[in-house]
Amino acid sequence: MPCTTILVGKKASHDGSTIIARNDDGGFEAKRVLVHPAREKAATYKTVISHLTVELPENAMRYTDCPNVTKTNGV
């Protein structure tokens, strides 16, 4: 089973809270929560483990990410 994220908006919670919950099925490793800002220009991303290069589109939306604190197994 893959990792699962549950997001609850303030209009869906009983007390108006925003709730974010996530499990990681790969064992315990300390995580970081990152917010990547929206981007107007195209960019290139190179993966850490396989060295795959991916062209990223322009006008990208802001997104969040939960990578491991250490980059031993990639980002």
N, CA, C and O atoms as a Tripos MOL2 file, in Angstrom:
@<TRIPOS>MOLECULE
protein
  300   299    75     0     0
PROTEIN
NO_CHARGES

@<TRIPOS>ATOM
      1 N           0.8450   -1.1760    0.0000 N.3       1 MET1
      2 CA          0.0000    0.0000    0.0000 C.3       1 MET1
      3 C           0.8900    1.2390    0.0000 C.2       1 MET1
      4 O           1.8490    1.3120    0.7690 O.2       1 MET1
      5 N           0.5840    2.2090   -0.8520 N.am      2 PRO2
      6 CA          1.4060    3.4160   -0.9110 C.3       2 PRO2
      7 C           1.1340    4.3520    0.2600 C.2       2 PRO2
      8 O           0.1950    4.1580    1.0320 O.2       2 PRO2
      9 N           1.9680    5.3550    0.3670 N.am      3 CYS3
     10 CA          1.7600    6.3860    1.3810 C.3       3 CYS3
     11 C           0.4120    7.0600    1.1420 C.2       3 CYS3
     12 O          -0.0660    7.1230    0.0090 O.2       3 CYS3
     13 N          -0.1900    7.5550    2.2010 N.am      4 THR4
     14 CA         -1.5050    8.1660    2.1070 C.3       4 THR4
     15 C          -1.4800    9.5350    2.7710 C.2       4 THR4
     16 O          -0.8910    9.7000    3.8390 O.2       4 THR4
     17 N          -2.1130   10.5110    2.1440 N.am      5 THR5
     18 CA         -2.2610   11.8440    2.7190 C.3       5 THR5
     19 C          -3.7400   12.1620    2.8270 C.2       5 THR5
     20 O          -4.4990   11.9250    1.8870 O.2       5 THR5
     21 N          -4.1530   12.6960    3.9640 N.am      6 ILE6
     22 CA         -5.5300   13.1250    4.1660 C.3       6 ILE6
     23 C          -5.4990   14.6180    4.4770 C.2       6 ILE6
     24 O          -4.8080   15.0560    5.3960 O.2       6 ILE6
     25 N          -6.2510   15.3900    3.7050 N.am      7 LEU7
     26 CA         -6.3310   16.8360    3.8880 C.3       7 LEU7
     27 C          -7.7640   17.2040    4.2310 C.2       7 LEU7
     28 O          -8.6990   16.7770    3.5540 O.2       7 LEU7
     29 N          -7.9400   18.0050    5.2930 N.am      8 VAL8
     30 CA         -9.2670   18.4600    5.6960 C.3       8 VAL8
     31 C          -9.2250   19.9870    5.7360 C.2       8 VAL8
     32 O          -8.4420   20.5730    6.4840 O.2       8 VAL8
     33 N         -10.0590   20.6180    4.9400 N.am      9 GLY9
     34 CA        -10.1210   22.0770    4.9190 C.3       9 GLY9
     35 C         -10.9070   22.6240    6.0960 C.2       9 GLY9
     36 O         -11.6680   21.8930    6.7320 O.2       9 GLY9
     37 N         -10.7290   23.9040    6.3880 N.am     10 LYS10
     38 CA        -11.3810   24.5060    7.5560 C.3      10 LYS10
     39 C         -12.8960   24.4820    7.4800 C.2      10 LYS10
     40 O         -13.5600   24.5040    8.5170 O.2      10 LYS10
     41 N         -13.4670   24.4380    6.2690 N.am     11 LYS11
     42 CA        -14.9190   24.3610    6.1490 C.3      11 LYS11
     43 C         -15.4290   22.9270    6.3260 C.2      11 LYS11
     44 O         -16.6360   22.7130    6.4430 O.2      11 LYS11
     45 N         -14.5280   21.9520    6.3470 N.am     12 ALA12
     46 CA        -14.9350   20.5520    6.5030 C.3      12 ALA12
     47 C         -14.6800   20.0170    7.9040 C.2      12 ALA12
     48 O         -15.1660   18.9380    8.2430 O.2      12 ALA12
     49 N         -13.9220   20.7510    8.7350 N.am     13 SER13
     50 CA        -13.6480   20.2850   10.0890 C.3      13 SER13
     51 C         -14.6630   20.8740   11.0760 C.2      13 SER13
     52 O         -15.2540   21.9220   10.8170 O.2      13 SER13
     53 N         -14.8530   20.2050   12.1800 N.am     14 HIS14
     54 CA        -15.8510   20.6100   13.1760 C.3      14 HIS14
     55 C         -15.5440   21.9810   13.7770 C.2      14 HIS14
     56 O         -16.4460   22.7900   13.9910 O.2      14 HIS14
     57 N         -14.2420   22.2360   14.0520 N.am     15 ASP15
     58 CA        -13.8840   23.4840   14.7380 C.3      15 ASP15
     59 C         -13.2070   24.5110   13.8370 C.2      15 ASP15
     60 O         -12.6610   25.4960   14.3350 O.2      15 ASP15
     61 N         -13.2310   24.3010   12.5120 N.am     16 GLY16
     62 CA        -12.6280   25.2640   11.5930 C.3      16 GLY16
     63 C         -11.1300   25.1000   11.4070 C.2      16 GLY16
     64 O         -10.4810   25.9650   10.8190 O.2      16 GLY16
     65 N         -10.5710   23.9970   11.9020 N.am     17 SER17
     66 CA         -9.1390   23.7380   11.7550 C.3      17 SER17
     67 C          -8.8270   23.1840   10.3690 C.2      17 SER17
     68 O          -9.6650   22.5290    9.7490 O.2      17 SER17
     69 N          -7.6270   23.4490    9.8950 N.am     18 THR18
     70 CA         -7.1020   22.7840    8.7170 C.3      18 THR18
     71 C          -6.2580   21.6220    9.2250 C.2      18 THR18
     72 O          -5.3800   21.8200   10.0650 O.2      18 THR18
     73 N          -6.5070   20.4210    8.7320 N.am     19 ILE19
     74 CA         -5.8240   19.2260    9.2310 C.3      19 ILE19
     75 C          -5.1020   18.5350    8.0780 C.2      19 ILE19
     76 O          -5.6750   18.3190    7.0100 O.2      19 ILE19
     77 N          -3.8350   18.1930    8.3110 N.am     20 ILE20
     78 CA         -3.0500   17.4450    7.3320 C.3      20 ILE20
     79 C          -2.4890   16.2200    8.0450 C.2      20 ILE20
     80 O          -1.8290   16.3460    9.0770 O.2      20 ILE20
     81 N          -2.7520   15.0340    7.4950 N.am     21 ALA21
     82 CA         -2.2350   13.7880    8.0740 C.3      21 ALA21
     83 C          -1.6060   12.9700    6.9610 C.2      21 ALA21
     84 O          -2.1270   12.9250    5.8470 O.2      21 ALA21
     85 N          -0.4850   12.3230    7.2600 N.am     22 ARG22
     86 CA          0.2130   11.5420    6.2440 C.3      22 ARG22
     87 C           0.8780   10.3450    6.8910 C.2      22 ARG22
     88 O           1.4590   10.4610    7.9700 O.2      22 ARG22
     89 N           0.7970    9.1890    6.2340 N.am     23 ASN23
     90 CA          1.5660    8.0360    6.7140 C.3      23 ASN23
     91 C           2.6500    7.7240    5.6970 C.2      23 ASN23
     92 O           2.5400    8.0930    4.5270 O.2      23 ASN23
     93 N           3.6930    7.0470    6.1440 N.am     24 ASP24
     94 CA          4.8180    6.6730    5.2790 C.3      24 ASP24
     95 C           5.0680    5.2000    5.4890 C.2      24 ASP24
     96 O           5.5270    4.7950    6.5580 O.2      24 ASP24
     97 N           4.7750    4.3940    4.4900 N.am     25 ASP25
     98 CA          4.8740    2.9410    4.6170 C.3      25 ASP25
     99 C           6.2900    2.4030    4.4920 C.2      25 ASP25
    100 O           6.4910    1.1920    4.5940 O.2      25 ASP25
    101 N           7.2650    3.2540    4.2780 N.am     26 GLY26
    102 CA          8.6290    2.7890    4.0660 C.3      26 GLY26
    103 C           9.4550    2.6980    5.3350 C.2      26 GLY26
    104 O          10.6710    2.5310    5.2440 O.2      26 GLY26
    105 N           8.8630    2.7990    6.5020 N.am     27 GLY27
    106 CA          9.6250    2.7870    7.7480 C.3      27 GLY27
    107 C           9.7860    4.2090    8.2500 C.2      27 GLY27
    108 O           9.4730    5.1660    7.5420 O.2      27 GLY27
    109 N          10.2750    4.3440    9.4720 N.am     28 PHE28
    110 CA         10.3760    5.6740   10.0530 C.3      28 PHE28
    111 C          11.6480    6.3770    9.6260 C.2      28 PHE28
    112 O          12.7520    5.8730    9.8330 O.2      28 PHE28
    113 N          11.4840    7.5310    9.0360 N.am     29 GLU29
    114 CA         12.5910    8.4450    8.7680 C.3      29 GLU29
    115 C          12.0610    9.8460    9.0290 C.2      29 GLU29
    116 O          10.9280   10.1610    8.6650 O.2      29 GLU29
    117 N          12.8610   10.6760    9.6480 N.am     30 ALA30
    118 CA         12.4380   12.0470    9.9330 C.3      30 ALA30
    119 C          12.1180   12.7660    8.6260 C.2      30 ALA30
    120 O          12.8240   12.6000    7.6310 O.2      30 ALA30
    121 N          11.0600   13.5600    8.6330 N.am     31 LYS31
    122 CA         10.5770   14.2500    7.4370 C.3      31 LYS31
    123 C          10.6560   15.7580    7.6100 C.2      31 LYS31
    124 O          10.7160   16.2750    8.7250 O.2      31 LYS31
    125 N          10.6540   16.4430    6.4840 N.am     32 ARG32
    126 CA         10.5260   17.8920    6.4320 C.3      32 ARG32
    127 C           9.2540   18.1950    5.6600 C.2      32 ARG32
    128 O           8.8510   17.4080    4.8030 O.2      32 ARG32
    129 N           8.6250   19.3060    5.9450 N.am     33 VAL33
    130 CA          7.5000   19.7650    5.1470 C.3      33 VAL33
    131 C           7.9700   21.0080    4.4090 C.2      33 VAL33
    132 O           8.3360   22.0060    5.0310 O.2      33 VAL33
    133 N           7.9590   20.9460    3.0890 N.am     34 LEU34
    134 CA          8.4160   22.0560    2.2660 C.3      34 LEU34
    135 C           7.2560   22.6070    1.4470 C.2      34 LEU34
    136 O           6.3860   21.8570    1.0030 O.2      34 LEU34
    137 N           7.2520   23.9020    1.2530 N.am     35 VAL35
    138 CA          6.2940   24.5380    0.3540 C.3      35 VAL35
    139 C           7.1090   25.1490   -0.7770 C.2      35 VAL35
    140 O           7.9350   26.0340   -0.5540 O.2      35 VAL35
    141 N           6.8650   24.6650   -2.0000 N.am     36 HIS36
    142 CA          7.5640   25.1760   -3.1730 C.3      36 HIS36
    143 C           6.7060   26.2780   -3.7890 C.2      36 HIS36
    144 O           5.5340   26.0500   -4.0900 O.2      36 HIS36
    145 N           7.2720   27.4640   -3.9780 N.am     37 PRO37
    146 CA          6.4690   28.5790   -4.4950 C.3      37 PRO37
    147 C           6.0570   28.3650   -5.9550 C.2      37 PRO37
    148 O           6.6720   27.5820   -6.6790 O.2      37 PRO37
    149 N           5.0210   29.0640   -6.3640 N.am     38 ALA38
    150 CA          4.6100   29.0410   -7.7720 C.3      38 ALA38
    151 C           5.7870   29.5510   -8.6130 C.2      38 ALA38
    152 O           6.5930   30.3580   -8.1510 O.2      38 ALA38
    153 N           5.8650   29.0710   -9.8330 N.am     39 ARG39
    154 CA          6.9970   29.4150  -10.6970 C.3      39 ARG39
    155 C           6.4680   29.8230  -12.0690 C.2      39 ARG39
    156 O           5.6220   29.1330  -12.6380 O.2      39 ARG39
    157 N           6.9630   30.9400  -12.6030 N.am     40 GLU40
    158 CA          6.5240   31.4080  -13.9130 C.3      40 GLU40
    159 C           7.3630   30.8290  -15.0480 C.2      40 GLU40
    160 O           6.8460   30.5970  -16.1410 O.2      40 GLU40
    161 N           8.6500   30.5950  -14.8010 N.am     41 LYS41
    162 CA          9.5470   30.1180  -15.8630 C.3      41 LYS41
    163 C           9.6600   28.5990  -15.8290 C.2      41 LYS41
    164 O           9.5310   27.9830  -14.7710 O.2      41 LYS41
    165 N           9.8990   28.0030  -16.9840 N.am     42 ALA42
    166 CA         10.1450   26.5690  -17.0610 C.3      42 ALA42
    167 C          11.4530   26.2540  -16.3430 C.2      42 ALA42
    168 O          12.3130   27.1260  -16.2150 O.2      42 ALA42
    169 N          11.6120   25.0190  -15.8740 N.am     43 ALA43
    170 CA         12.8220   24.6120  -15.1600 C.3      43 ALA43
    171 C          13.1330   23.1590  -15.4990 C.2      43 ALA43
    172 O          12.3410   22.4770  -16.1500 O.2      43 ALA43
    173 N          14.2850   22.7000  -15.0540 N.am     44 THR44
    174 CA         14.6970   21.3110  -15.2410 C.3      44 THR44
    175 C          14.9800   20.7110  -13.8760 C.2      44 THR44
    176 O          15.6330   21.3460  -13.0480 O.2      44 THR44
    177 N          14.5000   19.4990  -13.6240 N.am     45 TYR45
    178 CA         14.7510   18.7930  -12.3650 C.3      45 TYR45
    179 C          15.5140   17.5170  -12.6850 C.2      45 TYR45
    180 O          15.1480   16.7940  -13.6110 O.2      45 TYR45
    181 N          16.5760   17.2300  -11.9290 N.am     46 LYS46
    182 CA         17.3450   16.0060  -12.1070 C.3      46 LYS46
    183 C          17.1970   15.1630  -10.8480 C.2      46 LYS46
    184 O          17.5070   15.6270   -9.7510 O.2      46 LYS46
    185 N          16.7210   13.9140  -10.9990 N.am     47 THR47
    186 CA         16.5150   13.0520   -9.8450 C.3      47 THR47
    187 C          17.8460   12.6640   -9.2240 C.2      47 THR47
    188 O          18.8710   12.6280   -9.9060 O.2      47 THR47
    189 N          17.8280   12.3720   -7.9240 N.am     48 VAL48
    190 CA         19.0510   12.0890   -7.1820 C.3      48 VAL48
    191 C          19.5570   10.6650   -7.4280 C.2      48 VAL48
    192 O          20.7480   10.4630   -7.6620 O.2      48 VAL48
    193 N          18.6600    9.6800   -7.3770 N.am     49 ILE49
    194 CA         19.1010    8.2840   -7.4660 C.3      49 ILE49
    195 C          19.3160    7.8380   -8.9100 C.2      49 ILE49
    196 O          20.3800    7.3100   -9.2350 O.2      49 ILE49
    197 N          18.3230    8.0400   -9.7850 N.am     50 SER50
    198 CA         18.4150    7.5280  -11.1630 C.3      50 SER50
    199 C          19.0010    8.5400  -12.1410 C.2      50 SER50
    200 O          19.2720    8.1960  -13.2920 O.2      50 SER50
    201 N          19.2000    9.7830  -11.7020 N.am     51 HIS51
    202 CA         19.7420   10.8580  -12.5410 C.3      51 HIS51
    203 C          18.8770   11.1420  -13.7620 C.2      51 HIS51
    204 O          19.3770   11.6170  -14.7820 O.2      51 HIS51
    205 N          17.5980   10.8570  -13.6650 N.am     52 LEU52
    206 CA         16.6370   11.1690  -14.7120 C.3      52 LEU52
    207 C          16.4410   12.6830  -14.7510 C.2      52 LEU52
    208 O          16.3390   13.3250  -13.7060 O.2      52 LEU52
    209 N          16.3870   13.2480  -15.9440 N.am     53 THR53
    210 CA         16.1480   14.6730  -16.0980 C.3      53 THR53
    211 C          14.7190   14.8850  -16.5840 C.2      53 THR53
    212 O          14.2850   14.2670  -17.5560 O.2      53 THR53
    213 N          13.9900   15.7680  -15.8950 N.am     54 VAL54
    214 CA         12.5980   16.0400  -16.2160 C.3      54 VAL54
    215 C          12.4360   17.5360  -16.4740 C.2      54 VAL54
    216 O          12.8370   18.3620  -15.6540 O.2      54 VAL54
    217 N          11.8480   17.8750  -17.6130 N.am     55 GLU55
    218 CA         11.5540   19.2760  -17.9210 C.3      55 GLU55
    219 C          10.2580   19.6620  -17.2150 C.2      55 GLU55
    220 O           9.2380   18.9940  -17.3840 O.2      55 GLU55
    221 N          10.2900   20.7250  -16.4350 N.am     56 LEU56
    222 CA          9.1220   21.1880  -15.7060 C.3      56 LEU56
    223 C           8.4840   22.3520  -16.4690 C.2      56 LEU56
    224 O           9.1920   23.1850  -17.0350 O.2      56 LEU56
    225 N           7.1630   22.4110  -16.4860 N.am     57 PRO57
    226 CA          6.4820   23.4380  -17.2850 C.3      57 PRO57
    227 C           6.5840   24.8250  -16.6680 C.2      57 PRO57
    228 O           6.9180   24.9850  -15.4940 O.2      57 PRO57
    229 N           6.2850   25.8230  -17.4930 N.am     58 GLU58
    230 CA          6.1910   27.1860  -16.9690 C.3      58 GLU58
    231 C           4.8280   27.3540  -16.3130 C.2      58 GLU58
    232 O           3.9430   26.5140  -16.4740 O.2      58 GLU58
    233 N           4.6700   28.4340  -15.5810 N.am     59 ASN59
    234 CA          3.4250   28.7360  -14.8670 C.3      59 ASN59
    235 C           3.0020   27.5960  -13.9420 C.2      59 ASN59
    236 O           1.8270   27.2340  -13.8920 O.2      59 ASN59
    237 N           3.9580   27.0390  -13.2160 N.am     60 ALA60
    238 CA          3.6710   25.9450  -12.2830 C.3      60 ALA60
    239 C           3.0360   26.4990  -11.0110 C.2      60 ALA60
    240 O           3.3780   27.5920  -10.5600 O.2      60 ALA60
    241 N           2.1170   25.7400  -10.4430 N.am     61 MET61
    242 CA          1.4400   26.1510   -9.2130 C.3      61 MET61
    243 C           2.3060   25.8360   -7.9940 C.2      61 MET61
    244 O           3.2160   25.0100   -8.0670 O.2      61 MET61
    245 N           2.0230   26.4880   -6.8930 N.am     62 ARG62
    246 CA          2.6930   26.1880   -5.6280 C.3      62 ARG62
    247 C           2.3030   24.7740   -5.2090 C.2      62 ARG62
    248 O           1.1710   24.3520   -5.4410 O.2      62 ARG62
    249 N           3.2390   24.0310   -4.5870 N.am     63 TYR63
    250 CA          2.9290   22.6930   -4.1050 C.3      63 TYR63
    251 C           3.7280   22.3860   -2.8500 C.2      63 TYR63
    252 O           4.7170   23.0560   -2.5530 O.2      63 TYR63
    253 N           3.2950   21.3750   -2.1210 N.am     64 THR64
    254 CA          3.9960   20.9510   -0.9070 C.3      64 THR64
    255 C           4.6760   19.6180   -1.1460 C.2      64 THR64
    256 O           4.3420   18.8870   -2.0790 O.2      64 THR64
    257 N           5.6350   19.3160   -0.2850 N.am     65 ASP65
    258 CA          6.4800   18.1340   -0.4340 C.3      65 ASP65
    259 C           6.8930   17.6800    0.9680 C.2      65 ASP65
    260 O           7.0830   18.5170    1.8500 O.2      65 ASP65
    261 N           7.0330   16.3810    1.1850 N.am     66 CYS66
    262 CA          7.4630   15.8450    2.4860 C.3      66 CYS66
    263 C           8.6680   14.9150    2.3060 C.2      66 CYS66
    264 O           8.5420   13.7050    2.4880 O.2      66 CYS66
    265 N           9.8290   15.4640    1.9520 N.am     67 PRO67
    266 CA         11.0010   14.6120    1.7640 C.3      67 PRO67
    267 C          11.6150   14.1820    3.0980 C.2      67 PRO67
    268 O          11.3310   14.7610    4.1470 O.2      67 PRO67
    269 N          12.4570   13.1610    3.0350 N.am     68 ASN68
    270 CA         13.2320   12.7560    4.2080 C.3      68 ASN68
    271 C          14.1930   13.8790    4.5740 C.2      68 ASN68
    272 O          14.5920   14.6610    3.7110 O.2      68 ASN68
    273 N          14.5670   13.9640    5.8470 N.am     69 VAL69
    274 CA         15.5270   14.9750    6.2860 C.3      69 VAL69
    275 C          16.8750   14.7140    5.6370 C.2      69 VAL69
    276 O          17.5170   15.6460    5.1520 O.2      69 VAL69
    277 N          17.3160   13.4520    5.6190 N.am     70 THR70
    278 CA         18.5650   13.1090    4.9370 C.3      70 THR70
    279 C          18.2460   12.6880    3.5080 C.2      70 THR70
    280 O          17.1500   12.1960    3.2400 O.2      70 THR70
    281 N          19.1810   12.8740    2.5950 N.am     71 LYS71
    282 CA         18.9510   12.5550    1.1940 C.3      71 LYS71
    283 C          19.5820   11.2170    0.8120 C.2      71 LYS71
    284 O          19.9110   11.0030   -0.3540 O.2      71 LYS71
    285 N          19.7540   10.3180    1.7800 N.am     72 THR72
    286 CA         20.3580    9.0110    1.5330 C.3      72 THR72
    287 C          19.6110    8.2330    0.4540 C.2      72 THR72
    288 O          20.2320    7.6110   -0.4080 O.2      72 THR72
    289 N          18.2840    8.2650    0.5000 N.am     73 ASN73
    290 CA         17.4590    7.5050   -0.4460 C.3      73 ASN73
    291 C          16.8460    8.4100   -1.5080 C.2      73 ASN73
    292 O          15.8050    8.0690   -2.0700 O.2      73 ASN73
    293 N          17.4520    9.5310   -1.7930 N.am     74 GLY74
    294 CA         16.8970   10.4650   -2.7560 C.3      74 GLY74
    295 C          16.1440   11.5720   -2.0620 C.2      74 GLY74
    296 O          16.1750   11.6860   -0.8360 O.2      74 GLY74
    297 N          15.4800   12.3760   -2.8330 N.am     75 VAL75
    298 CA         14.7680   13.5320   -2.2820 C.3      75 VAL75
    299 C          13.3410   13.1290   -1.9550 C.2      75 VAL75
    300 O          12.5610   13.9530   -1.4770 O.2      75 VAL75
@<TRIPOS>BOND
     1     1     2 1
     2     2     3 1
     3     3     4 2
     4     3     5 am
     5     5     6 1
     6     6     7 1
     7     7     8 2
     8     7     9 am
     9     9    10 1
    10    10    11 1
    11    11    12 2
    12    11    13 am
    13    13    14 1
    14    14    15 1
    15    15    16 2
    16    15    17 am
    17    17    18 1
    18    18    19 1
    19    19    20 2
    20    19    21 am
    21    21    22 1
    22    22    23 1
    23    23    24 2
    24    23    25 am
    25    25    26 1
    26    26    27 1
    27    27    28 2
    28    27    29 am
    29    29    30 1
    30    30    31 1
    31    31    32 2
    32    31    33 am
    33    33    34 1
    34    34    35 1
    35    35    36 2
    36    35    37 am
    37    37    38 1
    38    38    39 1
    39    39    40 2
    40    39    41 am
    41    41    42 1
    42    42    43 1
    43    43    44 2
    44    43    45 am
    45    45    46 1
    46    46    47 1
    47    47    48 2
    48    47    49 am
    49    49    50 1
    50    50    51 1
    51    51    52 2
    52    51    53 am
    53    53    54 1
    54    54    55 1
    55    55    56 2
    56    55    57 am
    57    57    58 1
    58    58    59 1
    59    59    60 2
    60    59    61 am
    61    61    62 1
    62    62    63 1
    63    63    64 2
    64    63    65 am
    65    65    66 1
    66    66    67 1
    67    67    68 2
    68    67    69 am
    69    69    70 1
    70    70    71 1
    71    71    72 2
    72    71    73 am
    73    73    74 1
    74    74    75 1
    75    75    76 2
    76    75    77 am
    77    77    78 1
    78    78    79 1
    79    79    80 2
    80    79    81 am
    81    81    82 1
    82    82    83 1
    83    83    84 2
    84    83    85 am
    85    85    86 1
    86    86    87 1
    87    87    88 2
    88    87    89 am
    89    89    90 1
    90    90    91 1
    91    91    92 2
    92    91    93 am
    93    93    94 1
    94    94    95 1
    95    95    96 2
    96    95    97 am
    97    97    98 1
    98    98    99 1
    99    99   100 2
   100    99   101 am
   101   101   102 1
   102   102   103 1
   103   103   104 2
   104   103   105 am
   105   105   106 1
   106   106   107 1
   107   107   108 2
   108   107   109 am
   109   109   110 1
   110   110   111 1
   111   111   112 2
   112   111   113 am
   113   113   114 1
   114   114   115 1
   115   115   116 2
   116   115   117 am
   117   117   118 1
   118   118   119 1
   119   119   120 2
   120   119   121 am
   121   121   122 1
   122   122   123 1
   123   123   124 2
   124   123   125 am
   125   125   126 1
   126   126   127 1
   127   127   128 2
   128   127   129 am
   129   129   130 1
   130   130   131 1
   131   131   132 2
   132   131   133 am
   133   133   134 1
   134   134   135 1
   135   135   136 2
   136   135   137 am
   137   137   138 1
   138   138   139 1
   139   139   140 2
   140   139   141 am
   141   141   142 1
   142   142   143 1
   143   143   144 2
   144   143   145 am
   145   145   146 1
   146   146   147 1
   147   147   148 2
   148   147   149 am
   149   149   150 1
   150   150   151 1
   151   151   152 2
   152   151   153 am
   153   153   154 1
   154   154   155 1
   155   155   156 2
   156   155   157 am
   157   157   158 1
   158   158   159 1
   159   159   160 2
   160   159   161 am
   161   161   162 1
   162   162   163 1
   163   163   164 2
   164   163   165 am
   165   165   166 1
   166   166   167 1
   167   167   168 2
   168   167   169 am
   169   169   170 1
   170   170   171 1
   171   171   172 2
   172   171   173 am
   173   173   174 1
   174   174   175 1
   175   175   176 2
   176   175   177 am
   177   177   178 1
   178   178   179 1
   179   179   180 2
   180   179   181 am
   181   181   182 1
   182   182   183 1
   183   183   184 2
   184   183   185 am
   185   185   186 1
   186   186   187 1
   187   187   188 2
   188   187   189 am
   189   189   190 1
   190   190   191 1
   191   191   192 2
   192   191   193 am
   193   193   194 1
   194   194   195 1
   195   195   196 2
   196   195   197 am
   197   197   198 1
   198   198   199 1
   199   199   200 2
   200   199   201 am
   201   201   202 1
   202   202   203 1
   203   203   204 2
   204   203   205 am
   205   205   206 1
   206   206   207 1
   207   207   208 2
   208   207   209 am
   209   209   210 1
   210   210   211 1
   211   211   212 2
   212   211   213 am
   213   213   214 1
   214   214   215 1
   215   215   216 2
   216   215   217 am
   217   217   218 1
   218   218   219 1
   219   219   220 2
   220   219   221 am
   221   221   222 1
   222   222   223 1
   223   223   224 2
   224   223   225 am
   225   225   226 1
   226   226   227 1
   227   227   228 2
   228   227   229 am
   229   229   230 1
   230   230   231 1
   231   231   232 2
   232   231   233 am
   233   233   234 1
   234   234   235 1
   235   235   236 2
   236   235   237 am
   237   237   238 1
   238   238   239 1
   239   239   240 2
   240   239   241 am
   241   241   242 1
   242   242   243 1
   243   243   244 2
   244   243   245 am
   245   245   246 1
   246   246   247 1
   247   247   248 2
   248   247   249 am
   249   249   250 1
   250   250   251 1
   251   251   252 2
   252   251   253 am
   253   253   254 1
   254   254   255 1
   255   255   256 2
   256   255   257 am
   257   257   258 1
   258   258   259 1
   259   259   260 2
   260   259   261 am
   261   261   262 1
   262   262   263 1
   263   263   264 2
   264   263   265 am
   265   265   266 1
   266   266   267 1
   267   267   268 2
   268   267   269 am
   269   269   270 1
   270   270   271 1
   271   271   272 2
   272   271   273 am
   273   273   274 1
   274   274   275 1
   275   275   276 2
   276   275   277 am
   277   277   278 1
   278   278   279 1
   279   279   280 2
   280   279   281 am
   281   281   282 1
   282   282   283 1
   283   283   284 2
   284   283   285 am
   285   285   286 1
   286   286   287 1
   287   287   288 2
   288   287   289 am
   289   289   290 1
   290   290   291 1
   291   291   292 2
   292   291   293 am
   293   293   294 1
   294   294   295 1
   295   295   296 2
   296   295   297 am
   297   297   298 1
   298   298   299 1
   299   299   300 2
@<TRIPOS>SUBSTRUCTURE
     1 MET1         2 RESIDUE 1 A MET
     2 PRO2         6 RESIDUE 1 A PRO
     3 CYS3        10 RESIDUE 1 A CYS
     4 THR4        14 RESIDUE 1 A THR
     5 THR5        18 RESIDUE 1 A THR
     6 ILE6        22 RESIDUE 1 A ILE
     7 LEU7        26 RESIDUE 1 A LEU
     8 VAL8        30 RESIDUE 1 A VAL
     9 GLY9        34 RESIDUE 1 A GLY
    10 LYS10       38 RESIDUE 1 A LYS
    11 LYS11       42 RESIDUE 1 A LYS
    12 ALA12       46 RESIDUE 1 A ALA
    13 SER13       50 RESIDUE 1 A SER
    14 HIS14       54 RESIDUE 1 A HIS
    15 ASP15       58 RESIDUE 1 A ASP
    16 GLY16       62 RESIDUE 1 A GLY
    17 SER17       66 RESIDUE 1 A SER
    18 THR18       70 RESIDUE 1 A THR
    19 ILE19       74 RESIDUE 1 A ILE
    20 ILE20       78 RESIDUE 1 A ILE
    21 ALA21       82 RESIDUE 1 A ALA
    22 ARG22       86 RESIDUE 1 A ARG
    23 ASN23       90 RESIDUE 1 A ASN
    24 ASP24       94 RESIDUE 1 A ASP
    25 ASP25       98 RESIDUE 1 A ASP
    26 GLY26      102 RESIDUE 1 A GLY
    27 GLY27      106 RESIDUE 1 A GLY
    28 PHE28      110 RESIDUE 1 A PHE
    29 GLU29      114 RESIDUE 1 A GLU
    30 ALA30      118 RESIDUE 1 A ALA
    31 LYS31      122 RESIDUE 1 A LYS
    32 ARG32      126 RESIDUE 1 A ARG
    33 VAL33      130 RESIDUE 1 A VAL
    34 LEU34      134 RESIDUE 1 A LEU
    35 VAL35      138 RESIDUE 1 A VAL
    36 HIS36      142 RESIDUE 1 A HIS
    37 PRO37      146 RESIDUE 1 A PRO
    38 ALA38      150 RESIDUE 1 A ALA
    39 ARG39      154 RESIDUE 1 A ARG
    40 GLU40      158 RESIDUE 1 A GLU
    41 LYS41      162 RESIDUE 1 A LYS
    42 ALA42      166 RESIDUE 1 A ALA
    43 ALA43      170 RESIDUE 1 A ALA
    44 THR44      174 RESIDUE 1 A THR
    45 TYR45      178 RESIDUE 1 A TYR
    46 LYS46      182 RESIDUE 1 A LYS
    47 THR47      186 RESIDUE 1 A THR
    48 VAL48      190 RESIDUE 1 A VAL
    49 ILE49      194 RESIDUE 1 A ILE
    50 SER50      198 RESIDUE 1 A SER
    51 HIS51      202 RESIDUE 1 A HIS
    52 LEU52      206 RESIDUE 1 A LEU
    53 THR53      210 RESIDUE 1 A THR
    54 VAL54      214 RESIDUE 1 A VAL
    55 GLU55      218 RESIDUE 1 A GLU
    56 LEU56      222 RESIDUE 1 A LEU
    57 PRO57      226 RESIDUE 1 A PRO
    58 GLU58      230 RESIDUE 1 A GLU
    59 ASN59      234 RESIDUE 1 A ASN
    60 ALA60      238 RESIDUE 1 A ALA
    61 MET61      242 RESIDUE 1 A MET
    62 ARG62      246 RESIDUE 1 A ARG
    63 TYR63      250 RESIDUE 1 A TYR
    64 THR64      254 RESIDUE 1 A THR
    65 ASP65      258 RESIDUE 1 A ASP
    66 CYS66      262 RESIDUE 1 A CYS
    67 PRO67      266 RESIDUE 1 A PRO
    68 ASN68      270 RESIDUE 1 A ASN
    69 VAL69      274 RESIDUE 1 A VAL
    70 THR70      278 RESIDUE 1 A THR
    71 LYS71      282 RESIDUE 1 A LYS
    72 THR72      286 RESIDUE 1 A THR
    73 ASN73      290 RESIDUE 1 A ASN
    74 GLY74      294 RESIDUE 1 A GLY
    75 VAL75      298 RESIDUE 1 A VAL
